Amino acid sequence: MNERKLLLDIQDLTIHYETEAGRVRAVEHLYLELGYGETLGFVGETGAGKTTTALGVMQLIPSPPGAFKGGKVLFEGEDLLAKSEAEMRSIRGGKIAMIFQDPMTSLNPVITVDKQIAEMIALHRDVNEKEALEQAVQMLDIVGIRPERAKDYPHQFSGGMKQRVVIAIALACDPALLIADEPTTALDVTIQAQVLELMKELKRKYNTSMIMITHDLGIVAEICDRVAIMYAGRVVEYADTKTLFERHVHPYTEGLFNSIPDLGEDQEDLKTIMGLMPDPTNLPTGCSFHPRCPYAVETCSRETPAFVEVEPGHKVACPVRAAAGKNGKERAS
């Protein structure tokens, strides 16, 4: 069996924001792995810290108010947190690219789309302006935009077409890692499916590793090889997609799956996770999920759970459920 090689290995990452309301603990002691050619689904509620983690990888945390408080972000074996700003500028767009939720915030409204793609190409490749523009038109063709539309401005495109332009910019320099931050949120369902299919196809073509930030488990099932579930700044469960969907362990993950409507049953009410996400300036002691957890015991409010492996490649931060799962397997065998 081939040993899995890691492209990205985040170790004990902590990112805080200092605000007037207090210290926001956006990311707390986070561990995350991504192998070469893999797609990782990064799942959690709004405010869980998913986008902050992605911006941390890109070294785009605004400072102030943001600050790295510890940890490592190993990319191709090198710690990005130890890189200078000049070094990171060559990595961003070249080796790591990011697609944001709203394409209009990523595109310059007064520059034609071919020039916006060409700018990225010229920045990271040794080409002249003419060659960069030719490659830009080729990239537009790859994402399904006709060459004759290369001289159009962003406002002349629909939402789905704008997102295709953003994807073309992100992939223009053949990055090793593509971070997609809920790239289909602003699109209608039909266009969402088209954009996701395009991203799957291009990922196969370029063998790019991808982090798909989403709250949609349907998208995870469709395109992701592995899944990380995030809650209140920490990854609470990590596994390959099949394992997570069939044998999830953490109570929060269980709550996410229970909240999905079952089309085979006649349901009047959806199951919900009781309570609300905690205030990041005042996180609960111990396990952050314990005030909402149906399995919580007394120690959960006092001790921060370790992130442990319950089976090969499947890690979880919940000793109560992990022990119950292991006992169940032992009894079954």
Disulfide bonds with the S-S distance in Angstrom:
none
